[in-house]
């Protein structure tokens, strides 16, 4: 092989590695930047009903807090809720 061909191959390998790293970091940054957090959406009592006047956060020991994963704009991303 000539020196010019070797230089081109090494350059192509370096460029491919840099592109792979950039794409990997960009995807990870997007997931973190989304900021998906559990948000209280409703309250249920032991009978499974929603008590009036206490939405969305529970007050009292006999109630269960229902949450939903939401991103910063307040939407539930698909596949993020149980």
N, C-alpha and C positions, 0 to 999 in steps of 0.2 A: 504494500500500500504506500501511496505517496503521503508526504507530510500534510499536504493540503486536504486530502480526503480524511485523514485522521483528525485533523483540527475541526473539520465540519461535523464529524460524528461525535466528537467530545462536546462541541457546542450544542448540538441537537440534544444530547443526553442531559446536559446542564439545563437547557431550556425546558425540557419535558419535566425534569424534577422540580424546577421552580414553579411551573404551571400547576403541577399536582399539589405542591405545598400551598400555593395561593388559593386554589379551589377548596382544599380541605379546611384552611383557616377561615375562609369566607363563609362556609356553611356553618361551622361551629359558632362563629360570631353572630350569625342571624338567629340561631336558636336561643342564645343567651340574651340578645337584644330584645327579643319578643316579650320577655318578662311575663310568663304565664304564672298566675298565682291563684290559689283558691279564694273565692269570694262568697260570702254568705248570700244565699238566694231565697231561702225559706226556712220555716221552723215547723216541726211536726210534734204532736203529742203522742202518748203511748198508743192511742187508737189509730194513728196514722193520719190524723186530720191536721189541718193547719189552724192553729188558734188565731182568732181575730185580734187585730190591734198590735201584734208583736212582730210584724214583718220588717225587714228580712232577718233580724237577729233575735235569738231566743232570750227570754227572761224567765227564769224558773228552772228547777231541777228536773221536772218531769218532761222536759222538751228536748228534742234532738235537733241540732243544727244541721241543715242541709247546705252543702257548698257546691260550687261549680267552678271549674278551672276557666279563667278568662284572661285574655291578653289586655294590653293597655287600653285599646279602644273599647273594651267592655264586651267583646265577642267571645263565644266559646269555640276555640279552634277544633276542627274535626279530629276525632281520635284522642282527645286529651281528657275526656271525662269518663268516669266509670259508670 
